[in-house]
Structures are given as structure tokens and as C-alpha cells.
Amino acid sequence: LSLVLGCMAPDLYDGVGVIAGPSVGSAQSGATGFVPDINVDDAIKECNALAGDKSSSFATQVAIIAYGDMDKNGPDAGFPYNGEDINHPGQYAVVSVNWSDDNIRILRSIYGDSTLGAAINIQSNMGVERDATTNGRTQLAELVFFNVGHAWPAGTGQPNSAKSGGLWMAQSGLNYPQYIAGWFLRNNLRAK
């Protein structure tokens, strides 16, 4: 939904943040399945069509695409989710990281960004960020959370627990709400 809103109203949304989301125009109910080969081209067309005459606002919109390294097809994917397993909260492999890879490619095309730079460790090595810049300013970033699957990286410092945090929260690790708030403040291209 964040990507759809960013495409529909790039003049209103200065920035877009997405965690493990399927691409614009894809079947949301199929997010746990495979990523179609035509996904990037279709999503670029869909996003530009949604923007219509507002597409010039993409020049100053920023976006951060994030995912957990333990999610499906991730470098450390580990625990396929089934309804009876409550032993790995915050670490289930559900939605392919290939969606996030495609979303980076889609936005690089729409924004006209360069390639992603080198990975930089963030929040005491709880994750890495790679940036793409336009005219020397960060406009797009990829954020990878370590030891997180398909979950909200809450960063409370508490151990991951099905009782206290539920299955879909990674309480230990990177604090995404804190991080993304600072990222948007640092990289807003429209701030005066």
C-alpha cells in the first residue's frame, strides 16, 4: 500500500517506507509465492500510470525498501512458517526478498538513481543500509535487518517471544521506527 500511495500521489508523499512488500500492481494475495519475471517492467508502467501528470514529483520523493535477512530467499532464511510453530517469533521466512530487490530496481528506474553503494552497518551492527544517490543526495535506500524474518523490527531490546511480542515482531535487534524517522528527516529532498 505504501508503494501504491507513493505512486498515486508523489506530490503529496515526500517519502515512502516499505518492509517486505510486493510491488505495485502485483497480486497482493500472491506475495508469498514467486515473483513474476515481468514484475519490474509491469510495476514501472503501473507506478507511472498511477502518477499521471504528477510524475515529475518523483524527482524529489525518497524511499527506503527494507527486509529481514531471514525472510524467504534471504541470505539467512531459516524457519518456514506453519501455524503450529511458535518457537521462532520474528524469524519466519514468508515473503520473498526478491520483491524487495525488484522494488529497488523499480524505484531506481523511476527516480533515475545510480546503483546502490557499499553496505554501511547501522544501529550497532543490527543491519546494513545501501544508498543510491541522485545529484549527490540520497534518494533511495535498501535496508536489511539482521536475524529478522517476515516481521516488524521493533527493537525494544526484549527477547523475541510469541507471548509478549507475538509471532510477527522482532523485539530484539534493529529499531525500525526510530531508524526510519531519522532517515526521512536526514534525506527529505523537499525540506526548506
Sequence and secondary structure as in RCSB ss.txt:
>XXXX:A:sequence
LSLVLGCMAPDLYDGVGVIAGPSVGSAQSGATGFVPDINVDDAIKECNALAGDKSSSFATQVAIIAYGDMDKNGP
DAGFPYNGEDINHPGQYAVVSVNWSDDNIRILRSIYGDSTLGAAINIQSNMGVERDATTNGRTQLAELVFFNVGH
AWPAGTGQPNSAKSGGLWMAQSGLNYPQYIAGWFLRNNLRAK
>XXXX:A:secstr
 HHHHHHH TTT SEEEEES   TTS GGGTTS   TTHHHHHHHHHHHHHGGGGGGGGG EEEEEEETTSTTST
T  EE  TT  SSTT EE S HHHHHHHHHHHHHHHT       EEETTTTEEEEEEEETTEEEEEEEEETT  S
SEE   SS   TTTT TTEE SS  HHHHHHHHHHHH SS  
